[in-house]
Amino acid sequence: MDPFELNNFFSNKTIVFFGVSKTVKFQVKRVFFKLNINPQVSEEETPEGFLKMVKSNRSAVYIIENDNYNSDIVRLGKLLRELSPPERPLVFLLSNTTSKERFFKLAQDHIEALVLKPISFAKMLRVFSEAAQKESLKDQYYRHIALAKSMVLENKLEEAIDLLEDSLSFSRNGALSHCCIGEIYKEQKEYLKALHHFFNALERRPYHYRSLANIFNLFQETNRPIEAYQALKKILSLYPAEPKELCQAFHLCIQNGNFEDMEKLFSMYFQHQERDKELDRYASAAITTFCLHLIETGAIDSLQKHILSLKKTKTPRTPYFKKIIFKLRKHGRGSSIGQVLELFDEREKLSIDYKMCLYAFYSSTKTDDFTLKYSITLVEQGARDELLYRETIKRLKKLGQKEEAEKLKVKAMEVWPSFKP
């Protein structure tokens, strides 16, 4: 593209710098000066202000310098992912080579170009020229996409597919076209055709988030949890995890028995900056299930570490500790129960769940006589636990107190009509 066409392309655009050093800013402005381009230039200093500007001014050109895959870039990627391509502004990311791999994954779909430093006139000329050329094709390409979208709304599905196939001639890779065709087939429940086009999109753009998400959702809808989990693992390996995605990963990982992946998911959870209540609940349940798995398989070397990690979640821990303690009792590890009991704080020790955990410890380490006295105390304090009643009745009978056992059975049936000792 010659300088005149570039000048024409940039003349009506605002150039917005974010996080760009004085040296790099000078080099970029020098490129514009050499090309006799004099666009309006502004600068945004705060991440919040920058993201707000991206939302409100999508015709601007944004130039970012960032050498670390930090929260600002994660938030930008999330925002750009939410914008449909015609509304997505031009964003150029300037970075060093050490972070090339991670930035490239973000840049592939959502950012116009990743420019590796040092900046040179030739490099920037090539990048700007390619962007301008793509923009001219985008107008036609996205016009086809938009028209196809309106046809889908009118239920003209065959016409929409034909138009999307025609749009491929205006794009170098056509990932979005294939993805849109796949979505039409997915809605028609023609899943094989849908997958064919989603995978076609990924052949052209391996990090195409929308296609990856569609593949995951398709496997979820068709009750294929193994394939769904593999698709989700791919997404999590490429993009910062959304809370909902991590919840789904915990669920599928446990459902499929992929316990070897759990520690990696826990790491992602504890490093996540946007943990919500639902994610906290899923993580607590997943950590607990993993602890139960370790107890069942006898691989308890790392058990204490994972039990301790429950303290880092924001959910009430007592019910989860209780599950772990009773599993330890079932597998004859009474001595390990004492270590878990030490993790309860003073407030938690007032709960009935804690007292049930003490019961599990006593029933593993104390005499029947001692345990019976404690269990009767729990019943008198209002504990409502079928297992407690059942085991207390059994001990009463064992110690020759059959009349007391029958009374407790009657009391249990008042609470649980189908109770069986």
Secondary structure, DSSP 8 states (H G I E B T S, - for coil): --HHHHHHHHHT-EEEEES--HHHHHHHHHHHHHTT---EEEEE-SHHHHHHHHHH-TTSEEEEE-SS--HHHHHHHHHHHHS-GGG--EEEEEE-GGGHHHHHHHHHHHSSEEEESS--HHHHHHHHHHHHHHHHHHHHHHHHHHHHHHHHHTT-HHHHHHHHHHHGGG-SS-HHHHHHHHHHHHHTT-HHHHHHHHHHHHHH-TT-HHHHHHHHHHHHHTT-HHHHHHHHHHHHHHS---HHHHHHHHHHHHHHT-GGGHHHHHHHHHH-SS--HHHHHHHHHHHHHHHHHHHHHT--TTHHHHHHHGGGSSS--HHHHHHHHHHHHHTT-HHHHHHHHTT--TTGGGSHHHHHHHHHHHHHHS-HHHHHHHHHHHHHTT---HHHHHHHHHHHHHTT-HHHHHHHHHHHHHH-TT---
